[in-house]
């Protein structure tokens, strides 16, 4: 009896360690990846509110474009995790290479569209002439080298699907170090470099992400995560079958964000600058939560591939616990010291005042965000990406965009009322994802 008791106690501890070993590099990777954007917002802060708004607008367009690639990455991650967990490594390598080829083709199309229509989209969103003067060249330049951004994302997903989360973390860390070293002198003309302003931030992103992509490609080939050859269309179809609802989900999310941002821009440049700074600060908790979601999807996929259902449930629980702890701690910082956090990015008193209110509102969304990320990640790991898409569509367009429109246009409510709508959005998602996971039969999952 004593031995049995010890054995039962050790297994949760082993799973907890496994979750931590897999998820912590993912958490750090997600955080480091977002830090690239944060650093740009921070660096251009000395150029004024228009420069901050322009940089944030360009980053938003990149996020919107990445929707398709996030779908492809999720599909590759889930399929490779299932195959790897089932011991079918050769098929996993073929799926990885086929996904990388498709990513390359889609990246070419995205680059052409971004260069051709990026400025028009910024104009449609209501960017003023001073913001547009910064935004147009920034958008053209970041889209010119967009393939490195997309490639870094898909290679990270392939590696994570095999259970190797450390190598993507190393690549993103390389990107961050190189970016910090390059960005400041290029933006402000220091250490003998010419002063490029906002354009310097774009150059820094392009150079650093190109270096990260090359490093991760070399490591993926060296570790055998890619099987070079004719693309396996059967495996690619499985990847896309799981991935395209994620792409639709991200399109619904990011296109909704565009309209939501349009309502924010309507309150003035200072309001949008505060919004962008607030989002950058919030991502310190947002991206670790998203990282836990990626870890949950990978752990769920590998456990189901190996037919270990109990391990799948326990891995989900541990990922959820870590996400809630991290994001609840960040909520306390956002609520109690918002002025100090916003002041790190700008000295504009109007921006600081508005941004502080934004962070206090964001604090109340942190726990539902953690729940949403992990439950959505676990559902994706089971292949249930259609449901996640439908919930996101309803939450973003049926709640956030619709209620923001009502608050801003017919009712003429304040900026803070429009910001407060996202709380309703995230509480709805948390409940919807929790409900679905509790009713999901893992025995019937087939990928």
LINFENHU-V559321 format. One record per residue. PSI is psi in radians with two decimals (999 if undefined). OMEGA is omega in whole degrees, 0 to 359 (none if undefined). BURIAL is + if it has 24 or more other C-alpha atoms within 12 Angstrom, else -. Layout:
BEGIN
psi = (PSI PSI)
omega = (OMEGA OMEGA)
burial = (BURIAL BURIAL)
END
This chain:
BEGIN
psi = (-0.71 -0.73 -0.70 -0.71 -0.77 -0.72 -0.72 -0.54 -0.57 -0.58 -0.83 -0.64 -0.72 -0.75 -0.71 -0.75 -0.67 -0.74 -0.79 -0.74 -0.63 -0.71 -0.56 -0.78 -0.62 -0.75 -0.84 -0.66 -0.80 -0.73 -0.82 -0.64 -0.72 -0.45 -0.47 -0.81 -0.68 -0.77 -0.70 -0.80 -0.74 -0.79 -0.74 -0.04 -0.56 -0.17 -0.13 3.00 -0.63 -0.69 -0.70 -0.82 -0.71 -0.78 -0.75 -0.65 -0.75 -0.71 -0.64 -0.71 -0.62 -0.75 -0.72 -0.77 -0.56 -0.10 -0.82 -0.69 -0.56 -0.65 -0.81 -0.73 -0.74 -0.75 -0.78 -0.75 -0.83 -0.81 -0.80 -0.68 -0.76 -0.81 -0.74 -0.73 -0.51 0.00 0.30 1.13 -0.65 -0.77 -0.64 -0.72 -0.69 -0.71 -0.66 -0.81 -0.71 -0.68 -0.68 -0.70 -0.78 -0.67 -0.74 -0.74 -0.77 -0.57 -0.64 -0.79 -0.72 -0.68 -0.81 -0.73 -0.71 -0.77 -0.66 -0.60 0.04 -0.80 -0.63 -0.67 -0.72 -0.69 -0.74 -0.63 -0.16 0.32 2.33 2.96 -0.63 -0.62 -0.74 -0.56 -0.63 -0.70 -0.70 -0.93 -0.57 -0.80 -0.78 -0.72 -0.75 -0.53 -0.45 -0.58 0.50 -0.49 -0.58 -0.66 -0.83 -0.73 -0.67 -0.66 -0.81 -0.66 -0.61 -0.75 -0.69 -0.83 -0.74 -0.58 -0.50 -0.15 -0.04 1.68 -0.18 -0.75 -0.78 -0.62 -0.73 -0.70 -0.78 -0.61 -0.72 -0.75 -0.78 -0.78 -0.83 -0.68 -0.78 -0.71 -0.63 -0.70 -0.91 -0.90 -0.55 -0.58 -0.76 0.06 0.78 2.81 0.63 -0.05 2.63 2.70 1.92 -0.23 -2.38 -0.60 -0.59 -0.60 -0.68 -0.76 -0.73 -0.74 -0.81 -0.82 -0.79 -0.70 -0.52 -0.74 -0.72 -0.70 -0.80 -0.75 -0.80 -0.59 -0.79 -0.78 -0.67 -0.70 -0.70 -0.66 -0.08 0.60 -0.17 2.27 1.78 2.33 -3.03 2.41 2.33 1.82 -0.49 -0.83 -0.68 -0.61 -0.66 -0.73 -0.80 -0.58 -0.69 -0.61 -0.58 -0.59 -0.54 -0.70 -0.77 -0.68 -0.82 -0.60 -0.78 -0.73 -0.90 -0.62 -0.66 -0.66 -0.64 -0.83 -0.68 -0.75 -0.57 -0.67 -0.66 -0.77 -0.54 -0.32 0.02 2.89 -0.69 -0.68 -0.75 -0.63 -0.74 -0.69 -0.80 -0.74 -0.75 -0.74 -0.68 -0.74 -0.73 -0.55 -0.28 -0.47 -0.58 -0.83 -0.69 -0.66 -0.75 -0.63 -0.70 -0.61 -0.72 -0.76 -0.72 -0.73 -0.76 -0.83 -0.72 -0.78 -0.80 -0.70 -0.73 -0.63 -0.61 0.07 0.61 1.49 -0.69 -0.70 -0.62 -0.82 -0.75 -0.62 -0.72 -0.80 -0.73 -0.70 -0.71 -0.73 -0.80 -0.75 -0.77 -0.72 -0.86 -0.82 -0.49 -0.67 -0.72 -0.58 -0.67 -0.72 -0.78 -0.63 -0.66 -0.43 0.81 -0.67 -0.75 -0.66 -0.80 -0.65 -0.31 -0.40 -0.46 2.73 0.03 2.04 -0.59 -0.76 -0.73 -0.74 -0.85 -0.74 -0.57 -0.70 -0.71 -0.82 -0.63 -0.67 -0.73 -0.57 -0.65 -0.21 -0.12 -0.80 -0.82 -0.55 -0.80 -0.79 -0.77 -0.82 -0.84 -0.77 -0.70 -0.70 -0.77 -0.69 -0.70 -0.66 -0.43 -0.08 0.06 1.03 -0.39 -0.74 -0.74 -0.70 -0.81 -0.71 -0.76 -0.73 -0.83 -0.76 -0.79 -0.85 -0.63 -0.39 -1.11 -0.94 -0.81 -0.86 -0.58 -0.71 -0.81 -0.73 -0.70 -0.65 -1.24 -0.61 -0.32 0.77 3.07 2.93 -0.68 -0.53 -0.71 -0.74 -0.67 -0.31 -0.56 -0.34 -0.75 -0.74 -0.96 -0.54 -0.64 -0.80 -0.76 -0.79 -0.72 -0.74 -0.70 -0.80 -0.77 -0.76 -0.67 -0.39 0.08 2.16 1.81 -0.37 -0.45 0.05 2.16 2.19 999)
omega = (181 180 180 179 180 181 180 179 185 186 176 179 179 179 179 178 180 178 180 181 181 189 183 175 177 178 181 178 180 179 180 180 179 181 177 179 180 180 179 178 180 184 183 181 180 179 177 184 181 179 177 181 181 179 178 179 177 179 179 179 176 179 179 180 182 183 180 183 174 176 179 180 179 177 178 181 183 181 180 178 179 181 181 179 179 180 182 187 182 178 178 179 178 177 179 182 179 179 180 178 179 177 181 180 180 181 178 180 180 179 180 180 181 180 185 189 182 181 179 178 179 177 179 181 175 180 180 184 180 176 182 179 176 190 186 179 178 181 180 185 181 178 179 181 184 183 179 177 180 181 178 180 183 178 176 180 179 180 180 178 177 183 179 178 183 183 174 177 179 180 181 177 176 179 182 181 180 181 180 181 186 192 186 180 180 181 188 177 181 175 176 179 175 180 182 181 182 178 178 177 178 177 182 178 183 183 183 180 174 178 179 179 181 179 183 177 179 180 180 177 181 182 176 179 182 175 184 181 177 182 178 186 178 179 179 177 177 178 183 179 177 187 187 174 176 176 177 177 181 176 178 181 187 176 175 177 178 180 178 178 178 177 180 179 180 178 175 182 181 179 181 176 177 178 181 178 179 178 179 179 181 182 174 174 182 184 172 176 176 177 176 177 177 179 179 179 181 181 178 180 181 181 179 177 179 180 179 187 179 178 179 180 183 177 177 182 180 177 179 181 180 182 181 180 183 187 175 177 178 179 179 178 181 184 189 180 183 182 182 181 179 182 176 185 184 176 180 185 180 179 180 181 181 181 179 177 179 181 178 176 180 182 182 181 190 181 175 175 180 179 181 183 186 179 177 178 179 177 176 179 176 183 183 184 180 181 179 177 183 178 180 179 180 183 185 186 181 180 189 184 183 182 177 177 180 181 187 189 183 183 180 178 185 175 184 175 178 177 184 181 184 176 177 178 188 175 177 181 181 180 182 180 178 180 183 182 181 181 182 179 184 179 185 184 177 178 none)
burial = (- - - - - - - - - - - - - - + + - + + + + + + + + + + + + + + + + + + + + + + + + + + + + - + + + + + + + + + + + + + + + + + + + + + + + + + + + + + + + + + + + + + + + - - - + - + + + + + + + + + + + + + + - + + + - + + - - + + - - + + - + + + - + + + + - - + + + + + + + + + + + + + + + + + + + + + + + + + + + + + + + + + + + + + + + + + + + + + + + + + + + + + + + + + + - - - - - - - + + + + + + + + + + + + + + + + + + + + + + - + + - - - - + + + - - - - + - - + + - + + + + + + + + + + + + + + + + + + + + + + + + + + + + + + + + + + + + + + + + + + + + + + + + + + + + + + + + + + + + + + + + + + + + - + - + - + + + + + + + + + + + + + + - + + + - + + + + + + - - + + - + + + + + + + + - - + + + + + + + + + + + + + + + + + + + + + + + + + + + + + + + + + + + + + + + + + + + + + + + + + + + + + + + - + + - - - - - - + + + + + + + + + + + + + + + + + + + + - + + - - - - + - - - - +)
END
